[in-house]
Amino acid sequence: MNTRILLVEDDDSLHRGIQFTLQQEGFEVLSARSLAEARNALLHGEPQLLLLDVQLPDGNGFDFCSEVREKFDIPIIFLTASDQEFDIVRGLDLGGDDYITKPFRLREFLSRIHAVLRRRAPIAGGSDNAILKAGDLSLNVGEMRLEKNGIDIPLSVTEFRLLALFMSHPRSVLSKDQIIRHVWPDGTEVLDDNTVAVNIRRLREKVEADPQNPQFIATVRGAGYRWNA
């Protein structure tokens, strides 16, 4: 399940360039070139991130940010040509998660998008008070505690983050890249091609009745893994 980004930008050439870049990165992009289009996309498209230009033909991005914050808890990144400290502080004070000035370097742009998504969803969107359940498993997100048939099962931080990601996305196929972005958000751990597979094998040993024939964590050949619950 790809992250869906709502791009609100009225400059047509810049809009097309950003859209292409995001799609190449694996994001799904909802397009809006005005606040009216943005309101409609926000209501019906259910984006997970808002990229918001400040100066739009039918209004101001700062005002729209305040409007969004009254109804939605969605990360917002401002895109603007203004690098004035006053504007940056205003955008952040209104509830923006980041503020990117134009022109920007694409690699930095993508890195900051990923950073905001990681900060806003450190355990794949689970609430700190959430208790995720599947079969005989119960995961208390706030306490980072797993119970299986009422018995505590110790988890490492990596195993916890991996399990929280799966349990909060039931039946969704998660690619290796998606898993890496959520489970290792700071990027400091050295990863090789076997890292995800090794950690999933360890997790299966803790949650599956028969790790060799997993019922919860299924391998989807050529695509990734799926939580079957």
N, C-alpha and C positions, 0 to 999 in steps of 0.2 A: 504494500500500500504506500504509494508515493505521497510525500508531503505536498499539500496543495497551498500555493502562494497566490494571494491576490495582489496584482501589480496595478497601482493607480498612478498613471503617468500620461500626461497629455501630449508630450512631444513624440510624434509618431516614429521617427527614426530611432530615438533612444528607447522607446517602448519596445520596438521590434528587436533591437539588439539585446536588451535585458531579457526579454522573453526567450529568445533563442539560447542565450547563455544558461538560463535557469533550466530549460528543457534538456539541454545537453548534460547538465549536472544531475538529471533524473527527477527534477521537480515537475509537478503539474501546475500549470499557470492559468489563473483566471485573469482576464484582462478588463481594465476599466480606464477610460480616458476622461472621466468626469466624476464628481461626487455622486451624481444621480445613478450612474452605472455602478459605482462602488457600493452604494447602499443595497442595490438589488443583488449584486454578487455576494455581498456579505451575508445577506439573509438566506439566499438559496444555494450558494456554493459551498458553504461551511469551510472556509479556508483555515489553515493552521498558522498562517503568518501574513501580515499586511505590510507591503512595501508602498509607502505613501509619499507622493510628491507634495510639496507645500503649496505652491501656486498652481491652482487649477481653474479652468474657465468658469466654473459655477460656484466657487467658494475657496476656502482656506483649509489646508491640510491640518493646521493646528486645531481649528474649530472642530473638524471632523474627528480628530483624535479624541477630543473630549466627549463627543457624541458616542463614539465607539466604546469608550471606557465605561459609559453608563450602562451598557447592555452586554458587552462581550469581554471575556478575558482572553485576548488574543495578542501575541507579541506584535509590536509595531516598530518598523524601522523607517525613519524619515529619509527621503531623498530630496536634496535641495542644493541649489547653487550657492546659497548663503553660508559662509563659514564664520559669521559673526557670533561671538561668544553668547550674546544675549539670545539669539535665535536657538542656539544649541541648548542652552540651559532651559529655555522656555519649552522646547520640544520634550526634553527629558522630564521636566517637572509636570508636564501634562500627561505623562504616562508612557512616553516613547521608550523603547528598549535600546535603541541605538539611533545614531544620526550620521548619515553618510553624505558627504558633500561631493557635488559633481565638479569636474570629471573625476572618476575614480578608476583605480586599477581593478581589473576583473577578479584576479586571484584574491586580493584583499576583500573585495566585495563579497565573494562567495564564502570566504573564511568567516567574515562577520555575520553572515546569515546563519551559518552552521553554529557559530558561538551563541547567538541569541536562541536558537532552537534548543541547544543543549542546556542553556541556563534556565529556560522556561519549562523544560520537560526533562529534568535530570533523571527521572526513573520512568521515562516513556509515558508521561502524562498522568501517572497515578497520584491521587491526592494523598497528602501526608496522613490523613485519617482513614484511608481506604483499607478495606479488607477484601482481598481478591480470593475467590473460591473456585475450585474446580475438582469435582469428584471428592476424594478424601483429603484434598489439599486446601489449606487456608493460609494465605500470605498477608500478614499485617505489615502494611507499607511503612507506617510511622515508626514501628519498633524493629523493622527489618527482620521479622521473625516468621519462620515457616513451621507450620504444624502439619503432620501427616497422620491421619487417624488419631488426632489429639496429642501426638507425641512431637516434641520439638525436634526439628531437623536443623543442625547448624549449617549456615551458609557463609561462604566468603562474600566480600563486597561485590566481586565480579559475578558470582553465582546469583546473588540477590538481584542485581541490576538486570541480568539476563532473564531471570524468571519473571521479574516485574514487567519487563518489556513484553514477553510472550503472553502473560496472563491478561495484560491490559489491551492486547490486540488479538482476541480469539479468532481463529480461522483465517487470519490474514497471513499471506506469504511474506516473510521478511527476508530480504537479501542479506548477503554477508556484509555489504557496505552499510546497510541500514543498521544492522546489529552493532557494527564497530562504532558508528557515530553515537549510538545511545549508551553503549556499555562502557566505552573508553572515552568519555567526553573531553578529557584534558589532553589526550593525544601523547602523553608522556611514556606510556608503556610501549615497548617494542613489539610490533605485531608481525607475524609471518602468516603464510597461507594456511597454517594449521591451527592458529590460535582459536578461532571461533569453533572449529570442530572439536578441539580438545576440551574447551570449556563446556560445550554442549554435552559431550560424553560424560563429563564429571557431573553435570547437573542431572542427566538422565539416571545416573547411578543413585541419586538421592530422591528423585520424584517418581520414577517408574517402578512398577511391580516387576517388570522384566526389561531391563535396559537394552537387551539385545532385540527385543520386539516392542519398541516404544509405542505407547498409546497416546501420550500427551504431546511430545515433541516429535513431529513427523518430518522426515527429510523430503523435500520436494526437489527431485532431481533437476539440476540445471538452473534452479531458481532460488533456493534457500531453504527455509524451515517454516513450519506452520504449527501453531498451538491448537490441537484438536480438542477443544473443550468449550 
